């Protein structure tokens, strides 16, 4: 690690690019149903929980919970979960899932990284986690907030390499792919802040099948901020040429391998 590098500033520089839709709760409100369907079937959930190895007496704070991607499968394994997300649509879907499954130990709160967590009533928890939810300009401030609410341990995950983004799709529209901050920026900042974090990796193979070209475009366009009509036409032409038949529909010829880095530290060593 280069001790002279300000890793929080590196993070801020990457996030100082024109802000994309992911910073806007309305983006997640619109995407909530499709995101929830996709996330609920991901092997990432199982792998994260295996790494986490939850204890039945834990109270867990889940920052950026979405529609309960981890909160719902964690609920029977821990004492309680406080689930926080800025999207009202995500929290509504979480509430529906809890009602359908008879879950009573998840408490949801609408809130953002930038909010006053004391004012939101977010108190202390045994374990705090931020799974794939580091959508903030101030990473150092986010880490301090997470750590300040944990009695025992903090977990967070960050993308490796390009994460879920597919360069083929972005470049097919005519845009240049702009890499996001890899997990190593997060890890180096943690070390710079004095946290000796453990690291483990989840690995999933994404091989989605689409009904037709329009279905593929609608499923993939979240990667392109404010996609124009011309860019959508380019993407459509690319997909018409590139997609292959399989599994009763159309799919990309090579699965996308997605890795996430799960980092955690105990409060005694932080």
Residue, then its C-alpha position, 0 to 999 in steps of 0.5 A: x500500500x502506498x501510504x502517501x496516497x489519500x485513498x478517500x480522495x481517490x474514491x472521491x475523484x472517481x465518484x466526481x464524474x457526472x453523477x449517474x442515476x444510482x445516486x437517485x432514489x427514484x432510479x431504484x424506485x423504478x428498478x425495484x421490481x426487476x432488481x429484487x427478482x434478479x437479486x433474490x436468485x443470486x448465489x451471491x446471497x448464499x456465499x455472503x451468508x457463509x462468509x458472515x457465519x451469523x450467530x442467532x443472538x445477533x442484532x444486524x443493521x443492513x445499510x442499503x438493504x434494497x428489497x431485503x436481498x440479505x435481510x430476508x434470508x438472514x432473518x431466521x438466522x439472527x435475532x433481528x434486522x434493521x433494514x435501511x434504504x433510500x428507496x420507498x419502492x424497495x422498502x415496500x417490496x421488503x414489507x410485502x416479502x415479510x408479510x408473505x413469509x411471516x417475518x416479524x423481526x425485520x424493522x425497516x427505515x427509509x434513509x441515506x448515507x448522508x442523513x443524520x442516523x441519530x435522527x432516523x433512530x438508527x441505534x447500536x447493533x451487534x453487527x453492521x453491514x453494507x452489502x454492494x451499497x457503497x453509493x456515496x461520495x465520502x467513503x471514509x465518512x461512510x466507514x466511520x458511520x458503519x463502525x460507529x453503530x457496531x458493537x462487534x463487527x462490520x461487513x461491507x462488500x465492494x466490486x472487483x474489477x468491473x463488477x456487474x458492469x459489462x464492457x461489451x454492452x456499454x461500448x456497443x452504444x458507442x460510449x467508452x467504459x469508465x471503470x468504477x472504484x475497485x475493492x482495493x481502494x476500499x481495502x487500502x482506505x480501511x488500512x489507512x484508517x487503522x482497520x485490519x480487514x479480512x477479505x473473502x470473495x464471492x464468485x457468480x456466473x451471470x447467464x441470463x436468458x432474454x425473451x427477445x431483443x427488447x427484453x434484452x435492451x430493457x434488462x441491460x440499459x441500467x448500465x448506460x446513464x441517460x441512454x439516447x435513442x441513437x445509443x439504444x439503436x446501436x445496442x439493439x443492432x449489437x444484440x441482434x448480431x451477438x446474442x445466441x439461442x439457448x435455454x428457450x430464449x436469447x443470451x450472450x455467448x459468454x457468461x459474465x463472471x462477477x466477483x465481489x470482495x467481502x471485507x470485515x473487521x472486529x471492533x476489538x481490532x479496529 
